[in-house]
Amino acid sequence: MPDEYEIYKVFKDDIFGDKIVHLNPYLYNIRNNENFLEDYFVNEINELKDKINCYEDRLDKLNCKIGKVVDSLAWWIPFKKLRNKFRDKFLK
């Protein structure tokens, strides 16, 4: 199975050599940009990192809310040992 760079090279050498391609500015920029794949993958990786950071923030907020609920419920358990066991079950 060919990798993305081999596919790019086929497009660049064979298909982008056609005169019709020169009329489309987007395709012309791809044809003349040697770092097209690197730029594309760097942009995709940065977008994925941003999404991961967003989901990590949401997960942290959710964990904080769950911790507050568990602490509120644990408050009503009269014995400290049982209260700590209750918290450990939910927070670990």
VEXZA-226261 format. One record per residue: residue number from 1; residue in one letter; x, y, z of N, C-alpha, C, CB in turn. Coordinates in pm, 1 decimal. Glycine has a CB too. Layout:
BEGIN
R   n res       nu       nv       nw      cau      cav      caw       cu       cv       cw      cbu      cbv      cbw
R NUM   A        X        Y        Z        X        Y        Z        X        Y        Z        X        Y        Z
...
// end
This chain:
BEGIN
R   n res       nu       nv       nw      cau      cav      caw       cu       cv       cw      cbu      cbv      cbw
R   1   M     85.3   -117.7      0.0      0.0      0.0      0.0     90.0    124.1      0.0    -97.1     -0.3    123.4
R   2   P     71.0    214.3    -92.5    156.0    333.2    -98.5    125.3    429.6     14.7    139.0    403.5   -232.1
R   3   D    228.0    499.1     57.7    207.1    598.2    162.0    167.2    731.6     98.9    334.2    614.2    248.6
R   4   E    136.9    828.3    182.6     86.5    956.3    134.6    189.0   1029.7     48.3     46.1   1043.5    252.0
R   5   Y    315.6   1014.9     81.5    417.4   1085.3      5.2    428.3   1029.7   -136.0    552.0   1076.4     75.6
R   6   E    417.3    897.7   -152.3    422.0    838.6   -286.4    302.3    883.5   -369.4    425.6    685.0   -277.7
R   7   I    186.6    889.8   -307.3     67.9    938.8   -377.6     87.9   1083.1   -419.7    -57.5    925.9   -289.1
R   8   Y    142.9   1162.7   -330.8    170.1   1303.5   -361.9    266.1   1316.2   -479.0    227.4   1375.5   -239.6
R   9   K    369.5   1234.3   -479.0    468.1   1240.8   -588.2    403.7   1205.1   -722.2    586.6   1145.9   -559.7
R  10   V    314.5   1105.3   -724.4    245.8   1069.2   -849.5    161.6   1186.2   -897.5    156.9    943.3   -830.1
R  11   F     88.3   1247.7   -805.2      7.9   1363.4   -843.8     96.4   1477.9   -891.7    -79.1   1409.5   -726.6
R  12   K    202.7   1502.7   -820.8    289.8   1614.6   -855.5    354.9   1595.0   -990.6    396.2   1633.4   -749.9
R  13   D    405.6   1474.0  -1015.1    480.2   1450.5  -1138.3    391.5   1427.6  -1259.0    570.6   1333.4  -1120.9
R  14   D    285.3   1350.7  -1243.9    203.4   1312.7  -1358.8     82.7   1403.4  -1379.4    156.7   1171.1  -1342.7
R  15   I      1.1   1414.4  -1277.7   -125.2   1486.4  -1294.1   -104.4   1637.5  -1291.6   -223.7   1445.8  -1184.8
R  16   F    -18.8   1685.3  -1200.9      2.2   1829.4  -1191.5     80.6   1885.0  -1309.6     73.9   1862.6  -1063.4
R  17   G    137.0   1799.4  -1389.4    209.0   1845.9  -1508.3    116.5   1889.9  -1620.0    299.7   1737.5  -1559.0
R  18   D    -11.2   1857.9  -1609.0   -109.7   1894.0  -1711.7   -130.7   2045.3  -1712.4   -244.6   1820.6  -1687.3
R  19   K   -153.4   2102.1  -1829.8   -170.1   2247.8  -1842.8   -295.8   2298.1  -1773.1   -174.7   2286.9  -1989.6
R  20   I   -398.7   2216.5  -1763.8   -522.7   2259.2  -1698.9   -499.9   2286.6  -1550.2   -632.2   2152.5  -1717.1
R  21   V   -410.9   2211.6  -1490.2   -381.5   2228.9  -1348.6   -323.6   2367.4  -1320.8   -284.5   2120.8  -1301.2
R  22   H   -250.4   2420.7  -1414.0   -187.1   2552.5  -1393.9   -290.5   2664.4  -1383.7    -90.0   2582.8  -1508.7
R  23   L   -411.7   2639.7  -1430.7   -515.2   2742.1  -1425.4   -577.7   2754.3  -1287.0   -622.3   2712.2  -1527.1
R  24   N   -572.9   2648.2  -1208.5   -630.8   2650.0  -1075.0   -523.2   2692.8   -974.7   -689.8   2510.5  -1037.8
R  25   P   -538.9   2807.9   -910.0   -432.4   2858.1   -820.3   -405.6   2766.8   -700.5   -469.2   2996.4   -769.6
R  26   Y   -510.7   2700.9   -648.8   -490.6   2612.1   -534.7   -401.7   2494.2   -574.8   -626.4   2561.6   -480.5
R  27   L   -432.7   2431.4   -685.7   -352.7   2318.2   -732.8   -211.6   2362.8   -772.0   -421.7   2250.1   -852.2
R  28   Y   -201.0   2482.9   -825.4    -69.6   2534.9   -862.2     17.4   2551.9   -737.5    -83.5   2669.5   -937.2
R  29   N    -42.1   2599.1   -627.8     33.2   2615.5   -502.6     77.2   2481.3   -446.5    -51.2   2689.9   -398.8
R  30   I    -10.1   2381.1   -457.5     27.4   2247.1   -410.4    142.3   2193.1   -494.2    -93.5   2150.4   -416.2
R  31   R    133.6   2212.7   -622.1    235.9   2160.8   -713.9    372.2   2221.4   -685.6    196.3   2188.3   -858.7
R  32   N    375.7   2347.0   -653.8    503.3   2416.4   -634.8    551.5   2417.6   -490.4    491.5   2557.2   -683.5
R  33   N    474.7   2361.1   -400.6    512.3   2360.0   -259.7    567.4   2222.4   -223.7    391.0   2396.4   -169.2
R  34   E    696.6   2214.4   -202.9    761.0   2087.0   -169.8    721.2   2038.4    -30.5    913.1   2100.7   -178.7
R  35   N    687.5   2128.8     57.3    655.2   2093.6    196.4    505.1   2083.2    219.8    714.5   2196.5    291.6
R  36   F    429.6   2057.3    114.8    284.1   2053.2    126.2    239.3   1949.6    229.0    221.3   2022.8     -9.6
R  37   L    291.0   1828.6    218.7    250.2   1722.3    311.1    292.3   1753.2    454.4    309.7   1588.6    267.3
R  38   E    412.5   1804.7    471.4    457.3   1839.8    606.1    367.5   1946.8    666.2    603.1   1888.1    603.9
R  39   D    338.3   2050.0    588.7    251.0   2156.5    637.8    112.6   2102.5    671.5    239.8   2268.6    534.1
R  40   Y     61.5   2016.2    584.4    -70.8   1958.9    606.1    -73.9   1877.8    735.4   -111.5   1870.8    487.1
R  41   F     25.6   1790.0    753.1     26.5   1705.3    872.3     52.6   1785.8    998.6    131.0   1596.2    858.3
R  42   V    134.8   1887.2    991.7    158.6   1972.0   1108.3     29.4   2042.4   1148.0    270.2   2075.3   1079.5
R  43   N    -44.6   2091.5   1050.0   -172.5   2156.5   1080.3   -271.3   2057.9   1141.7   -232.5   2218.3    953.5
R  44   E   -277.4   1937.3   1085.8   -369.1   1836.2   1139.2   -329.7   1796.9   1281.6   -370.8   1711.7   1048.3
R  45   I   -202.0   1779.6   1305.9   -154.2   1743.3   1439.7   -185.7   1854.3   1539.4     -2.4   1715.0   1437.5
R  46   N   -166.9   1978.9   1499.4   -198.6   2090.8   1589.3   -347.8   2096.8   1621.3   -153.7   2223.4   1526.7
R  47   E   -432.2   2070.0   1521.4   -576.6   2068.5   1546.3   -613.7   1956.7   1643.7   -653.8   2051.4   1414.1
R  48   L   -551.9   1839.8   1626.5   -579.1   1729.0   1717.5   -532.5   1760.2   1859.7   -511.3   1602.1   1667.1
R  49   K   -417.8   1825.9   1872.6   -369.0   1864.8   2004.9   -465.2   1961.8   2071.7   -229.5   1927.7   1994.6
R  50   D   -519.7   2055.8   1993.4   -616.8   2150.6   2048.2   -742.4   2078.9   2097.6   -654.2   2255.4   1942.6
R  51   K   -788.8   1980.1   2019.6   -907.0   1903.7   2060.1   -878.8   1823.4   2186.2   -952.2   1810.3   1947.2
R  52   I   -760.2   1764.1   2193.9   -723.0   1687.2   2312.7   -721.1   1776.7   2435.2   -585.9   1620.3   2293.7
R  53   N   -662.5   1895.6   2421.9   -658.6   1989.9   2534.6   -799.3   2030.7   2577.7   -577.2   2114.8   2497.1
R  54   C   -886.1   2051.3   2480.7  -1024.7   2088.5   2511.3  -1093.8   1976.5   2588.5  -1102.8   2120.2   2381.4
R  55   Y  -1076.1   1852.3   2542.4  -1139.4   1739.3   2611.1  -1076.9   1714.7   2748.0  -1128.7   1612.9   2525.9
R  56   E   -948.1   1738.6   2762.9   -884.9   1724.3   2894.3   -941.3   1826.3   2991.9   -732.4   1740.1   2883.2
R  57   D   -963.0   1948.3   2944.8  -1023.1   2051.1   3030.8  -1164.0   2010.8   3074.2  -1027.3   2186.7   2957.8
R  58   R  -1241.6   1960.2   2980.2  -1377.4   1916.7   3012.7  -1375.0   1801.0   3112.2  -1452.5   1875.4   2885.3
R  59   L  -1281.8   1708.4   3091.2  -1270.5   1594.0   3181.3  -1230.6   1638.8   3321.4  -1168.7   1493.2   3127.3
R  60   D  -1139.3   1734.3   3331.6  -1100.0   1787.0   3462.5  -1218.1   1852.0   3533.8   -986.0   1888.1   3447.0
R  61   K  -1297.9   1929.7   3459.5  -1414.9   1994.0   3519.4  -1516.1   1890.4   3566.3  -1480.3   2089.9   3419.4
R  62   L  -1535.9   1786.6   3484.7  -1629.9   1680.5   3521.5  -1581.5   1605.4   3645.4  -1649.0   1582.5   3404.5
R  63   N  -1452.2   1575.0   3651.5  -1396.6   1507.6   3769.5  -1412.4   1593.0   3894.9  -1248.6   1474.6   3747.3
R  64   C  -1396.3   1722.1   3880.7  -1413.6   1813.0   3994.6  -1557.8   1810.0   4044.0  -1373.7   1957.1   3956.0
R  65   K  -1652.7   1812.5   3950.8  -1794.3   1808.5   3989.0  -1829.6   1675.4   4054.7  -1883.8   1831.9   3866.3
R  66   I  -1778.6   1566.0   3999.8  -1803.9   1434.0   4059.1  -1745.4   1428.0   4199.9  -1743.6   1321.2   3970.7
R  67   G  -1625.8   1482.3   4217.1  -1563.8   1485.0   4349.7  -1646.5   1562.1   4450.3  -1426.0   1545.0   4341.4
R  68   K  -1706.0   1673.4   4407.5  -1789.9   1752.3   4497.9  -1915.6   1675.8   4538.0  -1828.2   1885.1   4432.5
R  69   V  -1973.6   1603.8   4441.4  -2094.2   1525.6   4472.4  -2060.7   1413.1   4569.1  -2157.0   1468.0   4343.4
R  70   V  -1950.2   1344.3   4544.9  -1909.8   1234.7   4633.1  -1880.5   1287.6   4773.1  -1786.1   1161.6   4576.2
R  71   D  -1812.8   1400.6   4783.0  -1786.2   1459.6   4914.6  -1915.9   1499.1   4986.4  -1695.4   1582.5   4899.9
R  72   S  -2011.2   1550.3   4909.6  -2139.4   1587.5   4970.0  -2213.0   1465.6   5024.1  -2227.1   1659.9   4868.0
R  73   L  -2208.2   1357.6   4947.9  -2273.3   1234.7   4994.4  -2197.7   1172.6   5111.5  -2284.3   1133.6   4879.7
R  74   A  -2066.8   1176.7   5104.8  -1985.2   1116.4   5210.7  -2002.3   1190.0   5343.5  -1837.6   1116.0   5170.2
R  75   W  -2036.5   1314.2   5337.2  -2053.9   1393.7   5459.3  -2157.5   1331.2   5551.9  -2095.2   1537.0   5424.2
R  76   W  -2254.7   1263.0   5495.8  -2362.8   1206.0   5574.7  -2329.0   1070.1   5635.2  -2484.9   1193.5   5490.0
R  77   I  -2215.0   1014.3   5602.9  -2173.0    886.8   5661.4  -2108.4    916.9   5796.1  -2073.7    809.1   5566.4
R  78   P  -2157.4    857.8   5902.5  -2115.4    898.6   6036.9  -1973.4    856.9   6075.5  -2210.1    842.5   6136.4
R  79   F  -1921.0    747.9   6024.2  -1789.3    701.0   6066.4  -1684.2    736.6   5962.2  -1791.0    549.1   6090.7
R  80   K  -1572.3    789.9   6010.5  -1467.0    837.2   5920.5  -1411.7    725.4   5832.8  -1354.3    899.6   6000.6
R  81   K  -1394.8    607.3   5888.8  -1339.9    493.7   5814.5  -1433.5    456.8   5698.6  -1318.9    371.7   5908.7
R  82   L  -1562.7    449.4   5725.5  -1660.4    418.0   5620.8  -1670.1    530.7   5517.4  -1798.3    392.2   5683.2
R  83   R  -1659.6    653.0   5566.0  -1664.3    769.3   5477.1  -1548.0    766.8   5378.5  -1661.8    899.7   5558.7
R  84   N  -1427.4    734.9   5428.8  -1310.4    728.3   5342.3  -1319.7    613.4   5241.9  -1184.8    713.6   5426.2
R  85   K  -1373.9    500.2   5285.1  -1393.8    387.8   5192.3  -1490.5    426.7   5081.4  -1446.4    263.4   5267.4
R  86   F  -1595.8    498.6   5118.8  -1693.9    544.7   5020.9  -1628.8    636.6   4917.5  -1809.5    617.5   5091.2
R  87   R  -1550.5    730.6   4965.1  -1481.2    821.7   4873.2  -1383.6    747.2   4783.3  -1407.0    929.7   4951.5
R  88   D  -1311.6    654.2   4839.4  -1212.7    578.8   4761.6  -1277.9    498.4   4649.5  -1134.1    485.3   4853.0
R  89   K  -1396.5    445.1   4674.2  -1464.9    367.9   4572.4  -1497.1    453.1   4449.4  -1592.3    308.1   4629.6
R  90   F  -1533.0    576.8   4469.8  -1574.1    662.1   4359.0  -1459.8    742.6   4297.4  -1680.6    755.7   4405.5
R  91   L  -1363.8    779.6   4376.4  -1260.1    870.9   4327.7  -1136.3    801.8   4272.6  -1219.4    962.1   4437.4
R  92   K  -1128.5    670.5   4285.8  -1011.7    600.6   4229.7  -1044.7    532.9   4101.0   -957.6    499.3   4326.9
// end
